[in-house]
């Protein structure tokens, strides 16, 4: 594992957001949803493709507060442009458990 400096960590914009829209993503090679999340007034609404269909329904995700990396470059995923990375933990079976705030916090709050 590569060690990083505190300054390198500070460059990663890990922010809280609330999922405001979830759609199926039938064009994805691996089952995924198209997600829109509100990251507050400074960052706004961003969209992402998320491979979380094994453990979460669209209804379970809607309104859920999440943690996302919001300063990666855009990533083209088939016909879709992903604007943030939804954070989660891979399990042994490759399903993803979301990384979420333990309590409700303001959208756009920075992890640090």
Secondary structure as the mmCIF struct_conf table of DSSP 4:
data_model
#
loop_
_struct_conf.conf_type_id
_struct_conf.id
_struct_conf.beg_label_comp_id
_struct_conf.beg_label_asym_id
_struct_conf.beg_label_seq_id
_struct_conf.end_label_comp_id
_struct_conf.end_label_asym_id
_struct_conf.end_label_seq_id
HELX_RH_AL_P HELX_RH_AL_P1 UNK A 6 UNK A 10
TURN_TY1_P TURN_TY1_P1 UNK A 11 UNK A 11
BEND BEND1 UNK A 12 UNK A 12
STRN STRN1 UNK A 14 UNK A 24
TURN_TY1_P TURN_TY1_P2 UNK A 26 UNK A 27
BEND BEND2 UNK A 29 UNK A 30
STRN STRN2 UNK A 33 UNK A 38
HELX_RH_AL_P HELX_RH_AL_P2 UNK A 40 UNK A 43
STRN STRN3 UNK A 45 UNK A 50
TURN_TY1_P TURN_TY1_P3 UNK A 53 UNK A 55
HELX_RH_AL_P HELX_RH_AL_P3 UNK A 58 UNK A 61
TURN_TY1_P TURN_TY1_P4 UNK A 62 UNK A 63
STRN STRN4 UNK A 65 UNK A 69
BEND BEND3 UNK A 72 UNK A 72
HELX_LH_PP_P HELX_LH_PP_P1 UNK A 73 UNK A 74
STRN STRN5 UNK A 75 UNK A 77
TURN_TY1_P TURN_TY1_P5 UNK A 78 UNK A 79
STRN STRN6 UNK A 80 UNK A 82
BEND BEND4 UNK A 84 UNK A 84
STRN STRN7 UNK A 85 UNK A 86
STRN STRN8 UNK A 88 UNK A 90
TURN_TY1_P TURN_TY1_P6 UNK A 92 UNK A 93
BEND BEND5 UNK A 94 UNK A 94
STRN STRN9 UNK A 96 UNK A 98
HELX_LH_PP_P HELX_LH_PP_P2 UNK A 99 UNK A 99
BEND BEND6 UNK A 102 UNK A 103
TURN_TY1_P TURN_TY1_P7 UNK A 107 UNK A 108
HELX_LH_PP_P HELX_LH_PP_P3 UNK A 109 UNK A 109
STRN STRN10 UNK A 110 UNK A 110
HELX_LH_PP_P HELX_LH_PP_P4 UNK A 111 UNK A 111
#
